[in-house]
Amino acid sequence: MKKNKQDAIFRFGIVEENDKDLIIEITEEDYQKQIAAGIPEDELLPAGFHKARRGGFHERHPDLSLENVEIKITKSGENAARSIQDDNEKKAA
């Protein structure tokens, strides 16, 4: 997977972790680097400690059956036009 500049800017340190929970720390210096890289403030975690939980989705939705999930994929703009053209070329071949 190709990483962009913003991927390389986001940094945090793991302070504590176990099987389910982890605590990360974002320093003021790292926060300011992200701001300087042009990442909007409302998309950033502020400097400080943040608690997160792994695997919480399944805990909140224990009855979810992936066999019954319906997925709809849509395409837009140039990619859709290119995809339609590719599909038509494959059908013609």
ABEGO torsion letter per residue (X at the ends): XBBBAAAAABBBBBABBBAABBBBBBBAAAAAAAAAAGBBAAABBBBEBBBBBBGAAAAABAABBAAABBBBBBBBEAAAAAAAAAAAAAAAX
